[in-house]
């Protein structure tokens, strides 16, 4: 009895699958010459010490962990050391402070256009009014 068209297609697909699986196992990425395999893991950042510098995004500098910036006296450049605060936003903070007077609480920095709750939460532990 002659195999049907469906049976032939099934056999061909099965062979392709078996050959593909064998190729992956034999030539797979991470295989070493001695037959063993290397497991790749994601790199984890090193633990930060109390005086470590925290790397920030391209548009802002760095601030040491535990250091705080007085938002009532900080210069434009000081604000740029905060996460997510670039040149334009730091200028807006200084201009707002000069126009409206000193901040009475750190949450008042959210009155500056461009600083919402999310950005405030990112910088809250690095700012003070003292």
N, C-alpha and C positions, 0 to 999 in steps of 0.2 A: 504494500500500500504506500502510495506517495504522500509525503507530509504536506499539509495544507500551507497556504501562504502565511497564516497567523503563526503556525508552529515554526516556520522558517524564520520569521521576524523575531519571535521570542528567543530562539536559539542564538541568532546573531546578536541581539541585545544582551543576552546573558554572557556570551563570550566577550563582548566589548567591556562589560562591567568587570568580569573576572580579570581580564588583561589590564584594565585601568587600575584596579585595586592592587594587583601584583606590582605594577609599575610604581605606584605611590609607596608601597612598602619597601621596595628594593632601592628606589632612587629618592626617597623622601627627604625633604629639607631637615637638617639637624642630624642626619646620620653621619657618624664618624667612620673612618676607615677600618677601625677595629671591630665594627659591628654593633657598637653601643650607640645610644642616642643621647643627644644633648637636649635638655629641657630649658627653654627660654622663658624667663619671667620678666615682668615689668620692673623697671628700676624704681626703688622707693627713695624719696629724698632723705638725706641724713637728718638725724634729730637736731633740732635747734637748741643751742645752749642759750642761757639768759642774755648773753651779749652778741648773739648771732645776728647777722644782717639778713633781713627777709627780702628775697628777690621779688620785685614787683613787675608790673607790666612795662612795656617799652616806653610809655608816655609818662611814667613817674619814676622817682628815684627809689631810695631805700630808707627805711627807718629801723633803728635797732629795737629789738623786742624789749618791751618795758619802758621805752622812751615815749614821752608825750610832748605834743606841741601845744603851746598856749595859743588858742585861736584868736585871742584878743591882742596879741603882740607879734604874732608870727608874720614874717615877710612872705612875699609871693613865692620865693624859692623854697621856703620851709614847707609850704603846703604841697609842693610838688613831690615831696618825699613820702606823701601818703598814697596808699593804693588807690588808683583810679583818678587821681587829681592831676590833671595836666596843666599846661601853661594858661589856657583860657579860663579854666575853672578856678585856678588859684588867683588869677587877676580878679575874677568876679567876686570871690570871697573878700579880698582886700578892699575892693571898691564898695561892696555892701557894708562892710564894717566902718569904712570912712564916712559913708553917707548916713548910716543908721545908728552909729555908736557901737560900743562894745556889746558882745553877746552876754546875756545874763545866765544862760545855761547852754551846755554843749548841744542840746537838741535844736537850739535856735539857728544853727548852721544850715538846717534844712529850709530855712527861709530864703536862702540863696538859690536863685534859679539854676537848676542843673544838679542839685543835691537833693535826692529823694531819700526815702526810708532805706532802700537797699544800699545805696552808697554810704549813707550815714552808718549803717550797721557794719560796713566794711572798715570804717575809720574810727568808730566810736572809742575803741580801747587805746587809740593813739592820740586823742585830743583831750584838752582840758581848758578850763577858763581861769586856772590859778596861775 
